[in-house]
Amino acid sequence: MNILAKPYLNKENYFYFIIFIFTIVSRLPSLNNPLIDVDEGFYLFTGGQLLHGYFPFVDIWDRKPFWLFFIYAFFHLFGSYRIIAYQVGATLCVILTAIFIMKMARTIASSTGSLISSLLYVSYLNISGGEGGQSPVFYNYIVCAAIYILLKYIINDKDNTQSLCHTAFKVMFLFGIALQIKYTTVFEGVFSGCFLISILYRKTYCIEKVITQSLVWIFIALLPTVSVAIFYFVFGYGHEWWFANINSIFHRGHRPPEIVRHQAIKLSLMVIPLVISIPFRHFFSPKMSKCQKSCSLFLNLWACSALLGVIVFGSWYTHYALPLFPPLCIACAPLWNKNIGKVWLSLLLCYSIVKGQASVAKHQRTRGDNTLFHTILRTMNSQKGCLFIYSGSPIFYDFYNFCHLTTRPFPGHFHELIEQDATGMEPAKEITRILAALPLYIMSREPALAGENTDVRRILYQKLNTDYHLVFTAPQGDTSLTLYQLNTPAAAIH
């Protein structure tokens, strides 16, 4: 089957335009909102610190890979427009990812069915917290580019191994880049590598060549990560890099079972409508050619590898489902070939659009919006001093006054119990030291969140009740975002 058939090419530009407009409209309600998610606020803040010469993992600690902060450092170059810059950058990645999804779906479905699968991806991002710049929004594009290259090789299979090796070099390098945005892409990378190895073995039946080429491909995939590691070791921060990137995740605690069950149910409800489309298509789609069956098998295995990554790393947050959407949306595409399948996909697309926009609106109520952000900034700007965020978005550090009170400024590393032994600090001792410095403002949430470190919270509120007073509060769903100010500002550090 030729995915570049002439009838499809005649529609391609029109379909590109639909994807572009649909993506812009879908993500427009979130544009210029600094409070979409605490993660994105932290990435942008850390990217700015990187530009000022502060090292991730050393001066600003987190376990996310270096290149994610490097991406956000680029967006930080846009100055006062950096919020819009990173969200526009994320939107461009969504558009390009949707185009790759459409092209890959075309190998097993009609052109219109392929378009629907790409639109499903765009709308499903909003359902799972992907309306902004979460890391999968960026690396899904790179992963889809790698999978597309591999899929093209399957379609245009050649007898010579040189073409296979060239394909493998490109695929492994792209996965190497994706790995430096989020390490969970290792599962999809390993799957692609194993698939390439199996093809090489079937072509050569030479174990020695398979081993040699496999080592080369592994080296290419690890090259970006190894380069970053060497950089840190050369500057004397090898231990810090190793602990943050490799070791710390194994010290992370376990969430209470009831929270895990709740998150697992939420994730399941998001993906089940897409997952059940896979068995449905065997009844509602026409017979496939041999090439289409090969593509279908490959795409299904890709979906399984992405699902494995979610299962292994647990159902921590709803945005952990974002890597599942490219393969699962592609799997839905063949349903468009039958009338009943068209009805199902139309309903699914309508549902994802409505549910996605409802989720975006809910996030703005429970996390805040641009108005709340600037209201809090105006409150703090009435008197300059240092800010400590116990619970809230680190984006305020980026727009107010970050005094480097701690090398662990991500709020979750203080208030989440599961992080107590995983960050290289003792949260109770660290917050005691920070409070002794008398920051002018302290941001928190009330009441306590589920799974919170009660010892750290108790230390904080003992200080707040004696030396601070409430200057601002804003309801956010079941909690309130609060801002406290020191009773004697003259004693505060600046």
Long-range contacts (C-beta under 8 A, 24 or more apart in sequence): 1-107, 1-155, 1-289, 1-291, 1-292, 2-155, 3-103, 3-106, 3-107, 3-155, 7-111, 8-106, 8-111, 11-111, 15-102, 15-111, 15-115, 16-99, 18-115, 18-119, 19-95, 19-98, 19-99, 19-102, 19-115, 19-118, 19-119, 19-122, 20-95, 22-119, 22-122, 23-91, 23-94, 23-95, 23-98, 23-122, 24-91, 26-122, 26-123, 26-125, 26-126, 26-353, 26-356, 26-357, 27-87, 27-91, 27-94, 27-122, 27-126, 27-131, 29-131, 29-357, 29-360, 29-361, 29-364, 30-87, 30-131, 30-132, 30-360, 31-84, 31-87, 32-83, 32-84, 32-87, 32-370, 33-83, 33-132, 33-364, 33-368, 33-369, 33-370, 33-373, 34-83, 34-370, 34-373, 34-393, 34-395, 34-399, 35-364, 35-367, 35-368, 35-369, 35-370, 35-372, 35-373, 35-393, 35-395, 36-87, 36-131, 36-132, 36-133, 36-363, 36-367, 37-129, 37-132, 37-134, 37-319, 37-363, 37-367, 37-393, 38-392, 38-393, 38-394, 38-410, 38-411, 38-412, 39-134, 39-135, 39-319, 40-86, 40-132, 40-133, 40-134, 40-395, 41-393, 41-394, 41-395, 41-396, 41-398, 42-393, 42-394, 42-395, 42-409, 42-410, 43-68, 43-69, 43-71, 43-72, 43-86, 43-133, 43-135, 44-72, 44-75, 44-76, 44-82, 44-83, 44-86, 44-395, 44-398, 45-394, 45-395, 45-397, 45-398, 45-402, 45-409, 46-72, 47-71, 47-72, 47-73, 47-74, 47-75, 47-76, 48-72, 48-73, 48-76, 48-82, 48-398, 49-402, 51-76, 51-77, 55-232, 55-235, 55-237, 55-240, 56-244, 57-232, 57-237, 57-240, 57-241, 57-243, 57-244, 57-245, 58-237, 58-240, 58-407, 59-404, 59-407, 60-407, 60-409, 61-244, 61-407, 61-408, 61-410, 61-413, 61-423, 61-424, 62-244, 62-410, 63-244, 63-245, 63-248, 63-249, 64-135, 64-182, 65-179, 65-180, 65-181, 65-182, 65-183, 65-225, 65-228, 65-245, 66-180, 66-228, 67-177, 67-180, 67-181, 67-224, 67-228, 68-135, 68-138, 68-180, 68-181, 68-182, 71-138, 71-181, 72-133, 86-132, 86-133, 87-132, 87-133, 89-133, 89-138, 90-132, 90-133, 90-137, 90-138, 93-137, 93-138, 93-140, 93-141, 94-121, 94-122, 94-125, 94-137, 94-141, 96-141, 97-121, 97-140, 97-141, 97-144, 97-326, 98-122, 100-141, 100-144, 100-145, 100-147, 100-148, 100-326, 101-144, 101-326, 101-329, 101-330, 103-148, 104-144, 104-147, 104-148, 104-151, 104-299, 104-330, 105-329, 105-330, 105-333, 107-151, 107-155, 107-291, 107-292, 107-295, 107-299, 108-288, 108-292, 108-295, 108-296, 108-299, 108-330, 108-333, 108-334, 109-285, 109-333, 109-334, 109-336, 109-337, 110-333, 110-336, 110-337, 112-336, 113-332, 113-333, 113-334, 113-335, 113-336, 113-337, 113-345, 114-333, 116-332, 116-333, 116-336, 116-345, 116-349, 117-329, 117-330, 117-332, 117-333, 118-329, 119-349, 120-274, 120-325, 120-329, 120-332, 120-345, 120-348, 120-349, 120-352, 121-325, 121-326, 121-329, 123-349, 123-352, 123-353, 123-356, 124-270, 124-274, 124-325, 124-329, 124-352, 124-356, 125-322, 125-325, 125-356, 126-352, 126-355, 126-356, 126-357, 126-359, 126-360, 127-270, 127-352, 127-355, 127-356, 127-359, 128-270, 128-318, 128-319, 128-321, 128-322, 128-325, 128-359, 129-317, 129-318, 129-319, 129-322, 129-359, 129-363, 130-319, 130-322, 131-356, 131-359, 131-360, 131-363, 134-319, 134-322, 135-181, 135-182, 136-182, 136-319, 136-322, 136-323, 137-322, 138-181, 139-178, 139-181, 139-182, 139-185, 139-323, 140-322, 140-323, 140-325, 140-326, 142-174, 142-175, 142-177, 142-178, 142-181, 143-174, 143-175, 143-178, 143-185, 143-188, 143-323, 143-326, 144-326, 145-174, 146-170, 146-171, 146-174, 146-175, 146-178, 146-192, 147-188, 147-192, 147-302, 147-326, 149-174, 150-192, 150-195, 150-196, 150-298, 151-295, 151-298, 151-299, 154-291, 154-294, 154-295, 154-298, 155-291, 155-295, 159-203, 161-200, 161-203, 161-204, 161-209, 164-196, 164-199, 164-200, 164-203, 165-213, 167-196, 168-193, 168-196, 168-200, 168-213, 168-217, 169-217, 169-220, 171-196, 172-217, 172-218, 172-220, 172-221, 173-220, 173-221, 173-223, 175-221, 176-220, 176-221, 176-222, 176-223, 176-224, 176-225, 177-224, 179-221, 179-222, 179-224, 179-225, 180-224, 180-225, 180-228, 183-245, 184-309, 184-310, 184-313, 184-323, 185-309, 185-323, 186-309, 187-305, 187-306, 187-308, 187-309, 187-312, 188-302, 188-305, 188-306, 188-309, 188-323, 189-221, 190-305, 191-301, 191-302, 191-304, 191-305, 192-302, 193-217, 193-218, 193-221, 195-298, 195-301, 243-424, 244-424, 248-422, 248-423, 248-424, 249-422, 251-421, 251-422, 252-418, 252-419, 252-422, 253-417, 253-418, 253-419, 253-420, 253-421, 253-422, 254-418, 255-314, 255-316, 255-418, 255-451, 256-450, 256-451, 259-450, 259-451, 260-314, 260-315, 263-315, 263-316, 263-317, 263-318, 264-315, 266-315, 266-318, 267-310, 267-315, 267-318, 267-320, 267-321, 270-318, 270-321, 271-321, 271-324, 271-328, 273-348, 273-351, 274-324, 274-325, 274-328, 274-329, 274-331, 274-332, 274-348, 275-328, 277-328, 277-331, 277-332, 277-335, 277-344, 277-345, 277-348, 278-303, 278-328, 278-331, 280-335, 280-341, 280-344, 281-331, 281-332, 281-334, 281-335, 281-341, 284-334, 284-335, 284-337, 284-338, 284-340, 284-341, 284-344, 285-334, 285-335, 285-337, 285-338, 285-341, 286-337, 286-338, 299-327, 299-330, 299-331, 300-327, 300-331, 302-327, 303-327, 303-328, 303-331, 362-477, 365-476, 365-477, 366-476, 366-477, 366-478, 366-479, 367-393, 367-476, 368-393, 368-474, 368-476, 368-481, 372-474, 372-481, 375-472, 375-474, 376-472, 376-474, 376-481, 376-483, 379-471, 379-472, 379-483, 380-441, 380-483, 383-440, 383-485, 383-489, 384-440, 384-494, 385-439, 385-440, 385-441, 385-486, 385-489, 385-492, 385-493, 385-494, 386-437, 386-439, 386-440, 386-441, 386-492, 386-493, 386-494, 387-439, 387-440, 387-441, 387-442, 387-443, 388-434, 388-435, 388-439, 388-441, 388-442, 388-443, 389-442, 389-443, 390-414, 390-415, 390-431, 390-442, 390-443, 390-444, 390-457, 390-460, 391-415, 391-443, 391-444, 391-445, 391-449, 392-443, 392-444, 392-445, 392-481, 396-443, 403-439, 403-493, 403-494, 405-434, 405-437, 405-439, 406-430, 406-433, 406-434, 414-453, 414-456, 415-449, 415-452, 415-453, 415-456, 415-457, 416-451, 416-452, 416-453, 417-451, 417-452, 417-453, 417-454, 418-451, 419-453, 420-453, 427-453, 427-455, 427-456, 428-455, 428-456, 428-459, 431-456, 431-459, 431-460, 432-459, 435-459, 435-460, 435-463, 437-493, 438-467, 438-486, 438-491, 438-492, 438-493, 439-486, 439-492, 439-493, 440-485, 440-486, 440-489, 440-492, 440-493, 440-494, 441-471, 441-483, 441-484, 441-485, 441-486, 442-468, 442-483, 442-484, 443-481, 443-482, 443-483, 443-484, 444-481, 444-482, 444-484, 445-476, 445-479, 445-480, 445-481, 445-482, 446-473, 446-479, 446-480, 446-482, 447-479, 449-479
